[in-house]
Amino acid sequence: MKIYLVLTDTNTILSKTIKFYTKAEYNHASLALDSSLTDMYSFGRKRPNNPFIAGFIQEDLTREYFIRAQCKILSCDVTPDQYTLLTNLIGYYEQTKNLYHYNLMGLVTLALNIDFVRDDVFFCSQFVATLLSDSKIYDFQKEMHFITPQDLEVLPIFESIYTGSLYGYLATTQSQPLKPSLLAL
């Protein structure tokens, strides 16, 4: 069984701000359960035009900022037990998503290298790392609130399978053609 780490550069204002500071190519991390990225999860925007209303989300790849995004997709083999743990965890977060919030303060403390722990909050890479750790897929050697998309990108469990436009990747993996309205983006 495979899972997929999806790193993106969405070129939004928040993304550009993070990129200015980190100088990293990708600054958003999501975890997908399938190669078509239909079941892809993270902590991010709940509303497309407001990055401050954020939390646990199933990514909506039809949003304009994703269609225009550049990405790197990596895959990882997992055991059936790890996959079951992972899907159960995602199901738990889905059912209890109102208990969790976006860790905007955590982005600041991460940038300043301040060890600041808060319960029930995540930023994207912190959430992905927590999923990987809690489902026994990877044992991190540092605290989850210090994990960046770049840390995830270099994990030895992942193999890079695609780099380029997210739209280009989706066009090759979708069983149904992408919506015509998205072709004009």
GIFEN-V193331 format. One record per run of one state. SS is the DSSP state (a for helix, b for strand, c for the rest). FROM is the first residue (numbers start at 1). TO is the last residue. If there is no record, write none. Layout:
ss: (SS,SS)
from: (FROM,FROM)
to: (TO,TO)
This chain:
ss: (c,b,c,a,c,b,c,b,c,b,c,a,c,b,c,a,c,a,c,b,c,a,c,b,c,a,c,a,c,a,c,b,a,c,a,c)
from: (1,2,10,13,23,28,33,40,48,50,59,64,68,70,78,80,96,97,100,101,103,104,112,121,123,124,135,144,147,149,154,159,166,174,180,184)
to: (1,9,12,22,27,32,39,47,49,58,63,67,69,77,79,95,96,99,100,102,103,111,120,122,123,134,143,146,148,153,158,165,173,179,183,185)
